[in-house]
Amino acid sequence: MTFTELIDKLEIWDHWQERYSHYVPLFIGEANTGKNWEDWDKEVFYEFFMRSSDQCVSSLKLGYFTHEEKDLIKTNWSELSLLLQNLALNQHQPSFEIYYQIKDIIRKYTSNNKKAATNRLIAGLQPQLLCTIVNEDKLRVLIDLLNKNVEDFELELTYDWFQDSYNLLQIFKEKLNKDVFEIVTFPWQVYDYFQEQNTPSSTEQNDMSENKLDQQIQILEYKKQIILQGPPGTGKTRQAKELAVQLLGLNETKELKDNPQFKIIQFHPSYTYEDFVRGIVSKPNEDGDGILFKAENRILAEIANVALQNYNASQKAPDTIISKDTFDVFIEKIKDEMVENELHQYPITNSVYLFSADETKFKYKGDNWDAHKNGLNMKFSELKLIIESGAKERQDIKKMSDVEEKTRQHATYFMKVVEKFYEFKQTYQPETIWTKKVPLKNYVLVIDEINRANLSSVLGELIYALEYRGKAVESMYALEDVTNEVKNKLILPPNLYIIGTMNTADRSVGHIDYAIRRRFAFVDVLPESLDEDEYIHFNREGFEKVSLLFNTKNVSGEFEAKDVQLGHSYFIAPKDSPENIQKRNEIFRMKMNYEVVPILLEYVKDGVLIGNYENLDIKDYINTLKLNN
């Protein structure tokens, strides 16, 4: 089927088209004045900001503001009006930064993230640029359906609603060669057509676990970081681990334990940048004189550094001949001689000697030293600086300002080792090694409960690094034991994937601001019946009874049912062999009585669930769900 053949099957929704053509130009006209909300045409202001259903831009009754949210928007109108005016005056080019600013402002004054309601306002101000499907999930489903079912249609998803909305509408305009007011209903009508034809959509395909994981892997490969969001009990953490298994090429989640390419961490409200990225720690000075304060990588910087090393190594051509660094060979030679020495020493004067080594330094001391009995540090980085300076005698070292004070004080001992290097270099014939292609590996970091921390504070400069993978950003802390030129830089390489999980029912935490939201793809993980899962017992009756509570009548208008409905994990029990029915029923009873019912009663207390159900006060009805022994 071609795009034209598809459109020919549609009959225009005249009523909606007429209302859209009437109200949208008026909306643009009012907004482009930048005036106070009280001075707007009352009918137009009501239509776009106050009406509770059937707005002219969106054909579905969803995503509307509560009375309290409307009042807050009006109270803080000055923050919004200039941005609305800017959009209204610009009908030719998309203004993505302003879209995001409007989202951020409205988000401040809404208890939940009313994405569709905000998208509706923005789309109404630039009808030539943005599509009327303001529900982000449905827009993605439509694009997926068009890609799969229309011969001459191809559009790559960006998973940013504004970008996808703009790209889709431009295709409609180009292919149909009509003004947007003539085709305004077509995107929704095409979506409706496919639903009526029962064509498998992305949402329906998600019912199959393999397809669901495949789609999320595709999103990760494009975006590099996603957040699995949904109400409690939908298995978000389990799904994050399953994604990690796929990305790392493993067979099962058990293999993630102690895997160097996988890390998992759980955020909490007191989590900081210093806990997550890089921070200062205090340690005893190895020279025995006081405390040192050093920067250390934390879990993100650690895994990013390992991933970056693998990524850089994998980019080198296969079968490359690489010369060994002369200084590195010299250091290894001294280590070998130290090991071969009966006393495990390497003399540098008649009474002072090296006696141990690690990856960054030698330790040295004298025979008759009363102080520093544990020895002093001779860092390789200091030796390199001396060699690079061309120093020939101890006085040259004493004049150097870029070495440590202790190095200048003990210039004699450092110079003795440097002289040994000069001697070694004169006779050393550079060695070569034959390297094979290093395989590129994936690395995965899972952040559980990602919205429980203040993300802007925890991520710091990495907000930039998330968007610009592979580019170095300045860290507020520099690692003292790193000698290369980017010692205070952080890089998130493209082979590092970040998967967050977020409980959408948790109102005790702050929202994720839009600057961060732009950098993550958000994927819904929703409650589903597990009747067909042969590995578990599923309490279908209990699941259905609880699910029926989450309807438009009983869920407060401040919430969306999908954000608060209890997930399937509250209704499952493991299968035993041989089957133990009594044990299964006891698990169902314990979960219902001590997990499900208390959460539902808490929902009533918090105003999430309201009204009556089956002629009972909703609290009384919930208590009837308790199971007997």
N, C-alpha and C positions, 0 to 999 in steps of 0.2 A: 504494500500500500504506500502510495506517495503522500506527501504532505497535502497537496491540493485535493486528492481523493478523500483524505481524512476530513478536511474542512467542509467539503461538499456534503458530508453526512450530517452536518450540524444545522439546527434551526436556531436562529439568534434568539436569546432571551430578551425580548423587546423591553419588558418592564424595567429590568435592571439596567439595560443600556440607556434607556430614557432618563432614569434617575441619575445615573452616573454622568451623562452628558449635561444634565441640568446643574448638579451640585458641584462637580469638580471645578469648573471654571469660576464659580462663585467663591469656592474655598481658596483658590489661588489668588483671586482678586482681593479678598479680605486679608490674606496672609502677607501679601506684598506691601502692605501699608506699614507693617510693624507696630500697629496700634495695640492699645490695651484690650484685654479680652472683653471688658464691659462695653467697649465701643464697637465690637463686631456686630454684624447682622445676626440677630438672635436665632433665626432659623438655621443659618449656616453653622454657627457655633454649636448649637444643639446637635445638629446632624453629625458633626465630626468629633465632638468632645464629650457630649452628654448623653446621647442616645445609648440605650442598653442593648439593642439588638438591631439587626437588619440594616447596618450601615451600607451606604451606597457603593463603597469600594470593595468590600468583602461580601461574598455570597453565603458565608457560613457564620453561624452565631457563636463566635468564640473570641477569646482574647479581649474582652472589654474591661474598662476601668471600673473599680468599685466607687461608691459615693465618696469615701474618704480620699481615695486617690485623685478623683476629679477635683476635690477641694484643694488638695495640696498642689496640683498642677496649676490651678488658677492663682493660688497664693504666691507661687514662685514663677509667674508668667514671664517676668522680665528676663529670666535666664533662657527662655524658650523662644520668645517672639522674634528676636533678631535672626536666629538660625532658620526659623520658618520663613522669614522674609527673604533670606538669602536664597533658599531653595525656590521660592515662588518667582523670584526675579530671574532665575536661571533655568530655562527650559530646554537647553541644548546639550549640556554636558553633565554627566553624573558627578555629584559632589560627595564622594565617599567619606571624606573626613568629617564633613558636616553631618552625614547620616549617623556616624558613630557618636558624635557629640550629642545629638538629639537622643540617641538611645541611652547614653550615660545619664543625661539629665532626667529623663522620664524614669529611668531605673531607680534613681534616688528616691522617688516619691511613690513607688509601688511596692507592695509587700511581696509580691512574686514578680518574676520577670515577664511582663506582658509583651512578649516579642511581637505577636501578631497585631496587637492593638497599635503598637508604635510603628510597625512596618506599614500598616494601613494609612496612618497619617502621612508618612513620608511618601508613599506611592501616590497618594492623592494630590500631593503638591508637584510631582513631576510625572504626570501621566504618560508623557512621550518616552520616558526613560525606564520606568519600573513596572513590572507585571502586577496584576491585581491578585495573584495568589499570595496572600500575605502569611499563610502558614508555612513555616520553613520546611517541615518534613514533607508536606504535600507537594511543594515545589520541586523538591529533589526527586520524589516519586514520579512526578510528571516528566521530568527530563529523562529519567531512566526509562520510562515507558516509551517515550518518543524515540530515544536512541535504539531501543530494541525492536520497535514495531513499524517504524516509518523509514522507508528506503533512503530518502534524500534528506535525512535529518541527522546531524551529528553535533553534539555539544558536550564538552568536557566539564564535569562538575568541579567547582572550586570549593564547595562547602561553606561559602560565605553567601548569605541570602542576597545581599545587595548586588554582588557581582553576578550571581546566577540569575537573579531576577532581571537585571539589565541585559545580560547576554541573550536570555530567552526571548524577551520582548523584541529585541532588535531583529532576531530571526523571523519572528511572526510578521513584523512590519515589512521586512525585505521580501519574504516569500509571497506575501499577499498584496504588497504594494498598495496598502490602504492606510488611511489615517487611524490613529490609535482609538479614537472614539467610535469608529465603525467596527473594530475587532476586539473591543474591551472584554467582551464576555468569552471570547474563544479559548483562552488558556484554561479557564474553569470548565468550559464545556468539553474540551478535549479530555481533561482529567475525568469528568463525569462519564464520558463515552467509554473510556477504557474500563472504568469500574463496572459499568453495565455489561460490558462484554466479558467480564470475569477474566480479563487478561492478567496474568501473574505480574504483580507489581513488586517493587523493592520491599515494601512492607510485608506482603504476603510471602515473599521468598524468605524473609527473615524467620518464618516459622520453622524453617529447616536449618538445623544448627550449623551444618557445613557451609551453606550459602551465607548464613549470617556472619560466620567468622570470616569467610572469604571477602565479603563486602567490607568488613571492618579492617581487614588487612590492607585492602586497597586504599581505604581512607588513611590509614597510618602511613602507608608508603608515600602518599601524596602530601599529607599534612605533617607527619612525623610525631604529632602528639594529639591524643584524643582524651575525652572525658566520657566515661560510661555513666550516665545519669539515670536515676530512677528511684522509686519508693523503696522502703525497706523490704528485704526478703526476696529480691529478684535475682540474686546471685551475681552481683556486679564484680566482686573481687574474684570469684571463681572464673568468670568470663575473662577478666583481665589476665589471669594466669593461663587460660587456654589460648589467648592471643599470643602470650609470650612463648608458649610451647611451639606454636606455629612459626613464629618469627625466628626462633632459635633452632628449628629443625629437630625438635625432640619428639619423643613418643607419648609421654604422659607428664602430668604436672609434678609427679614425685621427683622427676629428674631436675626440677628447678632448684631443689635444695642444694645449697653449697655450689651452685653453678656460677662461675666467675663472670658470666655474661648476663646475669640476672640479679636484680636487687629489688626488694620491696620494703616500703616504709609507710607508716601511718601518721598523718598530720594531726595536730591538736592545736587549740587556740594559742598556746604559749610558744609555738614553734617559731624559730627565727632564721634569718639568713645565715647566721653563724652556726646554726645547727644543721642546715641543709646544704649550703654551698661551700663556704670557707670561713674559718673563724680563728681567733687567737686563743692559744692554750699556754699555760705556764708549766715549765719543766725545770728541774734542777740543772744547773750548768754542768756539763760533763767535765769542765775544767776544775770543778769544785769550788767556784767562787760565786755563789748566789743563785738567783732564779732568772731564767730566760723566758721571754714571751715570744712565741713563734706562731706564724700562721700555718694552719693545716687544712688540707682539703677534707671536705665532708662527703657524704654519700654521693651527691650529684657530681661534684667536681672530680671525685675519684673515678666513678664509672665513665664520665665524659673523657677523662684523660686516657684511660685504658682504651676506650673506643677510638679516640683520635689517633693513638699510636698504631692501632690495627689499620685504621682507614688510610693513614699516610703510607704505611708499609705496603698496603695492597695496591697503591697507585703506582708503585715503581715497576718498571718493565721487568718481565721475567728473565731469568738467567743473566743477571747483571753482574759484572765484576766490580767489586767494591774494595778499595784500598783500606786497610785497617789504619786507624788514627795512630800516629806515632806515640803521642802522649799516652793513649790508652794501653798500647803495647808495653810502654815503659812501666806504667803502674802495675800491670799484670806481672811483669818480670820481677819487680820488687816483692810483690806478694808471694810469688813462687820461691824466691830466695829466702824469704822470711820463714816459709813453711819448711824448707829444706834445712834451715839452720837448727842446730841441736837445741838452742835456747829460744828458738822462734823469734829471733831478733835480726834487725838489719841495721848495722852501725852507721851513724852519720858523722860522729866525731869519736874520739877515744873513750868518752864517757857517756855519750848520749846516743840513743838508738830508737828505731821504730820497733814496736812490739805487737801491733795488731792493725787490722784494716777492715773496712767495710766498703760499701758502694760509693761513699762520698768523701772518705777521709782516712788518714793514718792516725794512729795514736803514738806519741813519743814521750820519753822521759829520760832522766839521768840516773846514774848509779847512786849518787849521794844526795839526791833531791829530798829534802825534808817536806817542802811544800809540793803540792800537785803529785802526791804519791800514786794517784790513779792515772796520771799521764795527762798530756795536753793534746788538743786536736790540731792536725795539720791537714787542712781541707784541700782537696784536689782543685777546687775552684780558685783558691788563693795561689796555689802553685802555677796554675794556668795563667793567672793575671800577671804574675812575676815574669814568666817566660815570654808572654805576649808583649810585655813592656821592654824586653831586651835587656833586662838587668844583668850586670856582670859581676857585681860585688854587693856586699851587705849594705853599703851606704845607699846604693840605688833603691833598695827595698825600703829603707827608712824614709826616703823622700816620697814614696808613693802614697797618695791620698785615698786611693780606691781599694786599699786592702785594710784588713782589720787591725786594731791597735795591738792585739796580741801578736800578730804576724810581724809588725814592725819591731816590737820588743825582742822577738826571737828571730830576727833576720838572719843571724848566723846559721841557725839550723835549717831554715828554709832554703838559704842560699846553697848549702851543702847538697841538698837533694836536687836543686835546680842544676847545679854543676854536674851531678850524676846524669841528669837528663841530656845535657849538652854532649857529654861523652858518648852516651848511648846513641844519640841521633847521628853522630859522625859515622858510625859503623853499621847502623841499622839499614837493612835492605827491606823496603816496604813489602809487607805481605799482602796477598790478595785472597779473597774468599769468593766462592761461587754461590750466588743466592738463587733460590727458586722463587717463583711467584707466590707471594703471601696471600692466602685466601681472605676475602673480605668477610668479616663476621658481623652479625647483628648483636646489639646490646639493648637490654630492656630494663627500664626503671618503672615500677608500679608504685603510684602514690595513692594509698587508700585514704578515703575521707578527705579529699584534696581541698574541699571548701571549708574545712574546719579551721584552717590557718588563714592569716591575713596574707593572701598571695602576693600582693604588690610589695609588701615588706619582705617576705621570705625570698622572693625571686630576685629582687633588686635589678641589677643591670641585665640579668638573664631574660627579662621581658623582651629585650632587643634580640638577644641571641636565639631565642625560640623562633623568631620570624626569619632571621638571617643565619641559617645553619652554615657552619664552616667559617664564619667570620669572627675574628677575635674581638672581645669586649674587655674593657678595663675592669678589673676587680678592685674592690676597695682594700683588699689585702694582697700583699705579694709574698710568695713563698721564698724564704731566704736561702734554701738549699738548692734552688734551681738556678742554673748558670746561664741558660739561654736568654735571648733578647726579649722573649715574651713571658718573662717570669711572673708578671702581674696580670697576665691576660687569661681569659677563659674562652674556650671554644666548644660549642656543641656540634659534634660532627654529624653528618647525615646518616650514619649507621647506628645512632642512638635513638631509640624510640621511648617515648614517655606516655604511660597510660594512667590516667587518674580515674578514681571512682567518686561519685558524689550522690549523697542521699538527698533527693529533692523534697522529702518531707521534713527535713531537719530545719526548723525555723530558728534554732538557737545560734546559728552562725550567720556571718555576714555574707552578702552576695558577692559574686565574682564580677569585677568591673569589666567594662566592655573592651578595654585595651588588652586585657588578658583573654577574654572570650574570643577575640578575633584570632588569637594564636592557637586555639584549640578547636578541633572538631568535636561537636557534642553528639553523642549517640544514645538514644533512649534504650533502656533495658527495662522492659515492662512485665507485669504479671502475665503468666500464661498457664493454661491447663497442661498438665504433664501426664495425662491419661495414657498416652502412647509410649511413655518411657518404661522400657522393660526392666530397668535396673532398680527401680524404686516402687514403693507403694505410694499412691497419691490419694489424699482425702478429698476426692472430687466434690462430695456433698458439702463439706465444710468450706471449701474454696468458693463454690458457687454461692452459698448463703452469704458469705462475707462480701464477695464481689458485688452482689446486688445492692448492698448498702451504698456503694459509690456511684450514685446516679445524680443527675442534675438537681433533683429535689432535695436530696439529703446532704450533698456536699456544698458547703458555703461558697458563695460567689467569689470569695477571695482566693479560692483554690481551684486547681484543675484536678479532676479525679485521678488522672494518670500519675500525678505527682505524689499522691498520698495513699493510693490503694495498696493494701498489703500484698506482698509478693508470694509466689508459689512455694518458697522454701519453708514457710510456716505450715505447710500442709503435706509434707513428705516424710516417709519413714524408709529406712533401708530394707532391702529384701534379704531375708535370712534363708539359709538352706540347711536343714529343712525349714519350711515356713513356720514362723511362730506368730499366729494370729493374735494371741493375747498380748505379746510384746508390741506388735504393730499398733493395736488399738490403744495401748497405754501411752505410746509415744504421741499418737494423735490427740489423746485426752490432755496430756501434759502441755503440749504446744498450744492447743485451743484455750485451755483454762488459764495458763500462766504466761503466755506470750501474746496470743491474738487478742483475747478479750481485754486485758489491761491496756494494750495499745489503743484499741477502739474506744475504750472509756476515756483515755487521755485525749483522744481526738474530740470527743464530746466536750470535755472540759475546756479545750483550747478553741472551740468553735469551728472545728473542721467539719464534723458531722453534726447536723442540726435536724430539728423537726421530729416527725413521727414516722414509724415504719410498721406496716401491717397492723394499724390501729393501736399501736403501743408507742409510748414515749421511747425515743430511740435508745436511751440508756437502758430502759427495761428490756427492750428487744435484744440488745447486745448480751445482757445477762442470760437470756434464754439459749444462747449459743453454747453455753458451758456443757461439757460432756460428763456424764456420770461414769462411775467405775464399770 
